[in-house]
């Protein structure tokens, strides 16, 4: 079977986005290719928790291949050209202008079964969904990625997605059409949102155990989590009373934070104090001080500087900083909100508890 190398490389590189780089179970590190006379279907899965299905039209020879992950690197090393796939009982031979290579085939019956798309359809703007989800994810530390989860829920006229983990949470909010119920999914599949287009619409469906996003011949499945960060608890935070503090330019605060971070011990997570004084927002880690002219008043907030930088890194224009509930410092920008734990309030509550209970 003749096939364009560019088509196969594009499909397999997209499939690899959702895969484990070092899968514990080899069968879960494979990519399933199914060919009919007029269509190629590519399936990849990360342990059943995150799965991607792609469909491409063309002229093909009917067959089914379960290929190992290392085929992706091999194809990426080849210059653009037509290639030939010849399937034997136990292997597939890839022939190109400079030679050939044989890859072993696995039994496709061992591949994870993909679920049905589900019901409760919601239609979303692709660009807004993509930017919102990736912005939510960007604030989490790499070491927390497996603990961080993405929550999906609709309240009123908006689809709300949020990432929570550790001492922080972030929320994106976009208009939607349809019906949706609250659920949480692992943060492991968030990178797959980079594959979504920059225009058009994305349809989302709910199943009993997963959520599905569908666009232009692609379906992304994300398994529902029995999570340690309940959706209701997250929503309680976001429903807490918000008190606006100050409004500052995003680029100014980014520059201030970068300068403060530059003098921190690189092995220390570090924290920064935020407060207003003399018509300025003051930022300090105790040794470095930065100030931005502003209007309004912000009570003392102490947050981890890395979390604060991650929260504002993708923000542009004006950023609003205020207090939400008893424990949180909120940053707002257009349809994106981040809540960081106010470490000062946490310390105050601990001291009060010590005095009360001895």
N, C-alpha and C positions, 0 to 999 in steps of 0.2 A: 504494500500500500504506500503510495506516494503522499507526502504531506508537507506543507510549508513549515520550515523550521521556526519562523517567526510566530506562527499560530501556536505551535506546540510549546515553545518557550514561554510565551505570554501566559498561556493557560496554566502551565505547571508552576511558574513563578508566583502567580496569584494563588494557586492551591497551597503553596508552601507557606504563605502568610499565616495560616491558621494552625500549622503543624508544630509539634514539639521539635526543637532542634536536636535533642538527644532522647528520643522516646525510649522508655523503659521496655515497652513491649514492641518488638519489631513490626508486628502486623499493623500497629497503629501509626507507624511511620511511612506507610505506603500511600500511593495515590491511585485511585481507581479510574480507569478510562474505559468508557463504553461507547462503541461505534455502531451506528446504523448506517444505511446507505446515504442518509441526508443530514446526520447530526452526530456531533461528538459531545459526550457528557463527561465532565471531569468532577470527581468527588474527592474531597480531602477532609480529614477529621482529626481533632485533638482529643482522643480518648472519649469521644461521644459528647464532650462538654461543649465544643465549638465545631461546627461543620460547615463546609462551603460546597455548593453545587453550582457548576457553570455549564452553560449550553452554547454550542457553536454550530452554525449551519455550514454545510459543505458537501463534497462528494467523498465518501469513505467506503472502506470494505468492512462489513459487519464483523465485530469481534469484541472481546472484553479482556482488558489487561489490568493487572494489579502490579504497579511498578514501584520499586524501592525509591526512597527519597534522593539517593545519590545521583539519580538520573538527571535531576535538575541542574546540578553543577556541571555535569558532563555536557548537556545541551548548551548551557551558557558559554562554554568554552569554544563552541563552534562558530565560524563565520556564517553569515546569512547565506542559505542555499536550500534547495529542495532536499529532503531526506527520504529514505525508504525504511519502512518498518516491516519486518518479516517475522511472523509469530510461529514458534514451534510449540511443542507440548510443554516444555519446561523453561523456555526463555524467549526473549524478543531480541532480534538482531537489528541494530540501527546502522544503516549504511549511509555514508556521505562521501564527498569528493576525495577525501584524504584517507579513508579507511572505513572500519566498522567496529562496533563494540556489541557485546552480548550481555544482557541483563537478565537475571533470573526472574521468573514469574512466581507470584504467590497465588494461593487459591482465593478467588474473589468471594467465595462463600464465607470467608473469615472477616470480611470487611464489615464495618459497623453499618447497620441498617438505618437509613435516613427516615425521620418521621414525616408525617404529612404536614402541610403548611399550617393548618389550624383555622380558627375562626376569629371573630371580633376584629375585622379589618380596620386599620387606621392608615390614612394617606398623609404622607409628610413630604415637605420640600427637601430634596436630597442634599443640597448644599448646607441648609440650616441644620439638618440632622447630623451630617458628617462633621461640620465645624463644632457643633455643640457637644457631641459625644467626645471628640478628641480633646476639646478644651477641658471637659470634665476630667478626663483620664490624665491629662498632662500634669495635674497638680500632685498626683500621688507619687511617692518614692518608689523606686524600682523594687526595693526589698519588701515593699508592702503590696506589690501587685497581686499576689495570690490571695491576700486577705481583703483587698479592696473589691467592692462589688458595685455593679451598675444597677440602679433601680429604675423601673419604668412605670409610670402611672399617669392617668389623665385627671386633671382637676379643672372643672369649668371648661373654658374654651381652649385650654392649652395641654399639649403633650409635655410631660415633665420627665426628664431623665436626670439621674444624679449618681455620682460616685461617692461612696463613703468608705472610710477606713482609718484606723488609728485615731488621730485627734482632729480630723477634719472631714468636711464633705463639700461637694461642689454641685451646682444645679444648673442645667440648661432648660430653657422653656421656649417652645415654639407652638404656633397655632396648628391645629389638626382637624381632620374630618373623620368621624367614625366613633367607635366605642372601644375602650380599653380598660383593663383592670390592672391593679398593682401587682408587680412581680419583680424579682431580683435575679440577675444573672452574674456569672463570674466575670471579672475584669480581664480574664485571659483572652477573650475574643475581641476586645475593643480595637486592636490594631487592624482587624479586618474591615473596619469602617473606612480606612484609607482607600479601599478599593471602590467605594461608591463614587458615582459620577459627580461632577461639579454643577450639574443642572438637571432639571426634570424632577420626577417624583419617585418616592420609595413607598411601597406598600408594606405594612407590617401586620402579622397575624399572630394570634396566641393559640397555643395548644395546651394540653394538660400539664406538660412537663417542659415546655420550651417556648421561645419567641422566635419568629421567623421574619427576616427583612428580605424583600424581593425587589429586584430592579434589573432591567435589561438582560434577561437570561441568567441572572444570578440569584441564588437563594442562600442566605446566611442564617444558620440555625444556632441558637444559644440556649443551653440547657438552663432550666429554672433551678435556683439554688435554695436549699434549706439553710438559710444564712444566719450568721451571728450578728448581722446588722439589720434588724427587722425594718421593713418599709414603714410601718406605723411609727416607729421610733424616729426615723429620719424625718417623716412628715411633721411630727410634733416639733422638731427643731425648726423646720422651715415655717411653721405656723406661729412660732413664738413672736412676741411683740418686737418689732424692729424700731430702733431709735436712730434716726439719721445723725451722723456726726459731721463729717467734712467731705468736701469734694475736691479732688486734686487731679492733675494731668498724669495719665498713665506713664508717659515717657519720663517725666520728672521723678516719679516715685521709683521706677525701675533703676534709674541712674543712681539715686541715693542708696538704694539697697545693695547695688553692686559694689559701691564704694565701701559700705560698711562690711560687707561679706569679705572683701579683699583683705581686711586686716584681722579677720578671725583666724583662730587656729584651724587649719584644714581638717583636723581629726575631730573637731568639735562641731556638733549640730548647731549650737549657738541660738540665742533668742534675741529679739529686738523689742524695745519699748516704744510704743506709739502714744503720743498725747499732744494736746494743743497748749500753746503758750504764746502770748503776745501776737495773736493773729497768724500764727504759723503752726503747721503740723511738724512736731519734733520726732525724730527717729534716732535712737541710740542703742548701742550695745554696752555702754558704760565707758568706752574709751573713744569711740568715734561718734560724732554728732552731725546730723544732717537736718535741714529745715526747708519746708516748702510753704510759701504764703498761701493762706486759705481762709475761708469764711466758715464759721460754725465752731462747734466744740466737740472734742472727743475725749471721753474718759480714758484713764490709763488702761492700755491693753498691752499684754506681753505675749508674743507669739514666736514660734520657731521661724527663724529668718529664711530657711530653705523652703518652708511651706508658703511663706508670704511671697517669695520670689516666684515660685511655681504658680501661685494664684494669679499674679498680675502679668506673667510673661506674655500671654496672648491677648491681653486687653489693650484696647486703643481708645483714644479720646479721654473723656472724663471718667474717673473712678470714684465711686461713693464708698466711704468707709463709716461704719456705724456699729452699734451694739445690737445683738439679737438674743433675747432671753437673758438668762443669768450668766451663761458660760461662754457665749460665742461672740466673735468679732466677724462681721460680715463685710465683704467687698462686693460691690454690684457694678455691673457694666453691661448696658443693653439687656440682652436676654440671658446673661451668664452671671451666676452668683456663687460665691465661695464662702463657707463658714469655717473659721479656724478657732480652735479652743483657746480661750483667753486664760493663759497659764496663771496670770495674776489672780483672777477670780477663783481658780482651782485652789491655789495656795491659801487664799483667804478662807475658803470654806474648810480646808483641812485644819487650819489654825483654830477656827471657831469650834470645829468638832472636838479638837484636842482639849480646848478649854472647857467645853460643855461636859465631856465624858471623862476628862482626866486622863 
